[in-house]
Amino acid sequence: MNLAENVYVVTKDFPLEERYGLTSQIRRCAVSIPSNIAEGFMRKNTKEYVQFLHIALGSLGELDTQVELSMRIGFIKEEQNLNENITRIRKQLYGLIKVLKERR
């Protein structure tokens, strides 16, 4: 949730012509991550939960790519720390998946 919130703060300064392009795409990916984690958790089935965590990882990968592009074209500054948050969340998701798979 914190990453999604940070993405909204950072993208509010994107150029208006990107409203329906990169801004929208980045925001959708960021919201998709915690949404898939929550949906998987609510399934109460470990196999499905892990499946939704993998979907969240896919969205995180998309977000990582879009943040990198935004940095390259000057929309995001490195000091805004989105890359650090993405890396931290990726590690947390991989760790959670590993623990859940070991429990099965």
C-alpha positions, 0 to 999 in steps of 0.5 A, spaced: 500 500 500 505 504 501 508 503 494 502 505 491 501 511 495 508 513 493 507 512 486 500 516 486 504 522 489 510 521 484 506 521 478 502 527 480 507 531 477 508 527 470 506 531 464 498 532 463 499 529 456 501 522 460 495 522 464 492 516 459 499 513 458 504 512 462 501 515 468 495 511 468 499 504 467 504 506 472 498 507 477 494 501 475 500 496 476 502 499 483 494 498 485 494 491 482 500 489 487 496 490 494 490 488 490 492 481 488 496 480 495 489 481 498 485 477 493 489 471 494 489 471 501 482 472 502 481 465 498 484 461 504 487 456 499 495 456 499 495 454 492 491 460 490 494 465 494 501 463 491 498 464 484 496 471 486 502 472 489 506 471 483 501 475 479 503 481 484 510 479 482 508 480 475 505 487 476 511 489 480 515 487 474 511 491 470 512 497 475 519 496 475 520 497 468 515 503 467 519 506 473 525 505 470 523 508 463 520 514 467 527 515 470 530 515 463 526 520 460 526 525 466 519 524 469 522 521 476 528 523 480 532 517 483 531 520 490 524 519 490 526 512 492 521 508 488 526 503 486 528 501 493 521 500 495 520 495 489 526 491 490 524 491 498 517 488 496 520 483 491 524 480 496 518 480 501 514 477 496 519 471 494 520 470 501 512 469 503 512 465 497 517 460 499 514 460 506 507 458 503 510 453 499 514 450 504 508 449 508 504 445 503 
